[in-house]
Amino acid sequence: MNWIISANSKMYDHSSSFEHYGSIDWRQGKTKFEVGDTVYIYCTRPLMMLQYKCIVDKIDLDSSQIRDDKEYWIDQEEYLKSLDGKFMTLRLIEQISNNRMKLVNLKENGLKAAPQGPMKIKNETLQKYIDTYFTDNYQTDFFPETLKESETEYEGAKKTVIVNKYERSSKARENAVNYHGLNCKVCNLNFKKVYGEIGEDFIHIHHIVPINEIGKNYKIDYKKDLIPVCPNCHSMLHRKLNGKEPTIEELKLMMEK
């Protein structure tokens, strides 16, 4: 059975929870989910789109059988309320950032309204649409040509940039853009203001600390580790001067000279 449920990122930081653990113990309520069901998660405002595909691994858990995820709750009162009732474990299969999964497009292909509570996907047209377009293959907001599992090449103004998996991950984009916005943090360029509709939601994500300087078990902090930048500034941030890549502040100073 295929389902859609909704998530409010202003209440619970589900993106970081998935990033760090690969699963979330989700309130099951009275809905009769079964192990093996597919669950798509619809993210409410400001995203208003399907972004996560999960598999139900466990059902009918109580609060003593789940992971304590208090650190991901933005609303602590809701965290305390969340401990009541039954839970299911949702294992993340895929997360995407694809405009075809936005509410306006889903409604044109069989979804009646924005999901409020759990809903079974009974509409065959809707399911076919999701099966076809729930993929990052249609998303070109980051780096279109994948070289390796963890690297992508971007042809910048003067240099080819090898970009790590965090910089092009949909998870990274959601967290960093929600927190920092869509303006380049070096030159302040906003693509929508300059190019109109075609530039909407377009930005690159830069990882401030080089990946080779942190351990493989390091938990990415989107507030301090990831930052939105335009392609030209991104290219310059990866260009070494005297053997060292410039910082955001150093690049700003170079532009002012």
Sequence and secondary structure as in RCSB ss.txt:
>XXXX:A:sequence
MNWIISANSKMYDHSSSFEHYGSIDWRQGKTKFEVGDTVYIYCTRPLMMLQYKCIVDKIDLDSSQIRDDKEYWID
QEEYLKSLDGKFMTLRLIEQISNNRMKLVNLKENGLKAAPQGPMKIKNETLQKYIDTYFTDNYQTDFFPETLKES
ETEYEGAKKTVIVNKYERSSKARENAVNYHGLNCKVCNLNFKKVYGEIGEDFIHIHHIVPINEIGKNYKIDYKKD
LIPVCPNCHSMLHRKLNGKEPTIEELKLMMEK
>XXXX:A:secstr
 EEEEEE TTTB HHHHHHHHSEEEEE TT    TT EEEEEETTTT EEEEEEEEEEEEE GGGS   GGGBSS
HHHHHHHTSS EEEEEEEEE   GGGBHHHHHTTT  S   S EE   HHHHHHHHHH SGGG  SS S B SSS
EEEEE SSSEEEEEHHHH HHHHHHHHHHH SS TTT   HHHHHGGGGTT  EEEESS GGGS TT    TTTT
EEEE HHHHHHHTS BTTB   HHHHHHHHH 
